[in-house]
Amino acid sequence: MRLILLGPPGAGKGTQSARLVNRHGIPQLSTGDMLRAAVKAGTPVGLRAKAIMDAGNLVSDDVVIGIVADRIDEADCRKGFILDGFPRTIAQAEALEQMLAGKGTKLDVVIELKVDQTKLIDRIIKRAEETKARGEAVRKDDDPDVFKTRLDAYNRDTAAISPFYSERGKLIQIDGMRSIDEVSADIEKTLSHLDEEVESR
């Protein structure tokens, strides 16, 4: 099962990814984690990434794709993988498609958690206020201004990926505003339908 989880920050992708990992025994691949692992391992693409980062520059799409390509060849990805936080742009989505085709494989599904962004911001503000009221420091991700900046970046760069995958018949949208268990149940229903389609071919 090769899938992408899409959705703005705060939509619950991390929570749902963790459940999918436990239920299906496939790894969640975060580009940040993969990048750090490749640099630490000193792989050819990891060394390229290290040189770019040491120079204070952002790692280019081709380097990130190279890291993803190496990672999905590892044994734990044989049954599939979950991509979380990647691709972030149309260019990355196209490069990912080409890379997978080169390996003779493709994505099974792209699941987008649809959320009411106004309510998300309200939720973050409330969470920050409750944290302050307890006398605790507000996590950087829960700072409303930081959150709004991340949301703006998502709407500017990543939201365009939904139509890209919709045109390819890969996109399934799920209401992410309900309870965690209800969202999980919907995701599992989607995946079981996919398994049935694969078996009937």
C-alpha positions in Angstrom: 0.0 0.0 0.0 1.8 3.1 -1.3 0.0 6.2 -0.1 0.3 10.0 0.5 -1.5 11.8 3.3 -2.4 15.3 2.4 -3.9 18.1 4.5 -2.9 21.4 6.1 -1.0 21.6 9.4 -3.2 20.6 12.3 -5.4 18.4 10.2 -4.3 15.2 12.1 -1.9 13.7 9.5 0.6 12.6 12.2 -2.0 10.9 14.3 -3.5 9.0 11.4 0.0 8.1 10.0 0.9 6.5 13.4 -2.3 4.4 13.3 -1.6 3.3 9.7 1.9 2.3 10.7 0.6 0.2 13.6 -2.2 -1.4 11.6 -0.5 -2.1 8.3 3.1 -2.5 9.3 4.3 0.0 6.7 6.7 2.9 7.5 5.8 6.6 7.6 8.4 8.4 5.6 9.1 12.0 6.6 11.4 13.9 4.3 13.1 15.5 7.3 13.9 12.2 9.0 15.0 10.6 5.6 17.3 13.6 5.0 18.9 13.4 8.4 19.3 9.6 8.1 20.9 9.9 4.6 23.4 12.5 5.8 24.3 10.4 8.9 24.7 7.3 6.7 26.9 9.2 4.3 25.1 7.9 1.2 26.0 9.6 -2.1 22.8 11.6 -2.1 23.2 12.2 1.7 26.6 13.7 1.1 25.2 16.0 -1.6 22.5 17.1 0.8 25.0 17.8 3.5 27.1 20.0 1.3 24.1 22.0 0.3 22.9 22.4 3.9 26.4 23.3 5.1 26.4 26.1 2.6 23.2 27.4 4.1 21.0 26.5 1.1 17.7 24.6 0.8 18.0 21.1 -0.5 16.8 20.9 -4.1 13.9 18.7 -5.3 16.2 16.3 -7.2 18.1 15.6 -4.0 15.0 15.1 -2.0 13.6 12.7 -4.7 16.9 10.9 -4.6 16.6 10.4 -0.9 13.0 9.2 -1.2 14.1 6.8 -4.1 16.8 5.3 -1.9 14.6 5.0 1.1 11.7 3.1 -0.6 14.2 0.5 -1.9 14.8 -0.6 1.7 13.3 -3.8 3.0 10.7 -2.3 5.3 9.1 -0.5 2.4 8.4 -3.8 0.5 4.8 -3.9 1.6 4.4 -0.1 1.0 4.9 3.2 2.7 3.2 6.4 3.8 4.5 9.7 2.5 3.7 12.5 5.0 4.8 16.1 4.2 5.9 15.2 0.7 5.3 16.1 -2.1 4.8 19.8 -1.2 4.6 21.2 -4.8 3.4 20.2 -8.2 7.1 19.9 -9.4 7.8 17.4 -6.5 4.6 15.5 -7.3 5.6 15.2 -11.0 9.2 14.1 -10.0 7.8 11.6 -7.6 5.6 10.1 -10.3 8.5 9.8 -12.7 10.8 8.3 -10.1 8.2 5.6 -9.1 7.5 4.8 -12.8 11.2 4.3 -13.3 11.0 1.6 -10.5 8.0 0.1 -12.2 5.6 1.1 -9.4 3.1 3.8 -8.6 1.0 5.3 -5.8 -2.1 3.5 -4.8 -4.0 6.4 -3.3 -3.7 10.0 -2.0 -5.8 10.6 1.1 -6.6 14.3 1.8 -7.9 15.3 5.2 -10.4 18.1 4.5 -10.7 20.6 7.4 -12.3 23.9 8.1 -9.2 26.2 8.4 -11.0 28.9 10.4 -11.9 26.3 13.0 -8.3 24.9 13.0 -6.9 28.4 13.8 -9.5 28.8 16.6 -8.5 25.4 17.9 -4.8 26.4 17.9 -5.5 29.7 19.6 -7.6 27.9 22.3 -4.8 25.3 22.8 -2.2 28.1 23.2 -4.4 29.9 25.7 -4.9 26.8 27.8 -1.2 26.0 27.8 -0.4 29.6 29.0 -3.1 29.3 31.6 -1.4 26.2 33.0 1.9 28.3 33.2 3.5 26.2 30.5 5.5 27.4 27.5 3.5 27.3 24.2 5.0 24.9 21.6 6.4 26.6 18.5 3.8 24.7 16.4 1.0 25.9 18.6 1.9 29.6 18.4 -1.0 31.0 16.4 1.2 33.3 14.3 3.6 30.5 13.4 0.6 28.3 12.6 -1.0 30.9 10.3 2.4 31.2 8.5 2.5 27.4 8.0 -1.1 27.4 6.8 -0.4 30.2 4.3 2.5 28.3 2.9 0.4 25.2 2.6 -2.4 27.1 0.7 0.2 28.7 -1.5 2.3 25.7 -2.4 0.7 22.4 -1.5 -3.1 22.8 -1.9 -2.5 22.7 -5.7 -1.5 19.0 -5.4 -5.1 17.9 -4.7 -6.3 18.7 -8.3 -3.1 17.1 -9.6 -3.9 13.8 -8.0 -7.7 14.2 -8.6 -7.0 14.4 -12.4 -5.2 11.0 -12.1 -8.0 9.4 -10.2 -5.9 8.9 -7.1 -7.4 11.4 -4.7 -9.8 10.5 -1.9 -11.1 13.3 0.4 -12.0 12.5 4.0 -13.7 14.8 6.5 -10.9 15.5 9.0 -13.1 17.6 11.4 -14.6 14.5 13.0 -13.2 12.4 15.9 -9.9 10.6 15.4 -11.6 7.2 15.4 -14.2 8.3 12.8 -11.4 9.6 10.5 -9.4 6.4 11.0 -12.5 4.3 10.2 -13.0 6.2 6.9 -9.4 5.8 5.9 -9.6 2.0 6.6 -12.8 1.8 4.5 -10.9 3.5 1.6 -8.0 1.2 1.9 -10.1 -2.0 2.1 -11.9 -0.9 -1.2 -8.5 -0.5 -2.8 -7.5 -4.0 -1.7 -10.7 -5.4 -3.2 -10.0 -3.6 -6.5 -6.4 -5.0 -6.6 -7.7 -8.6 -5.9 -10.4 -8.4 -8.6 -7.9 -7.4 -11.3 
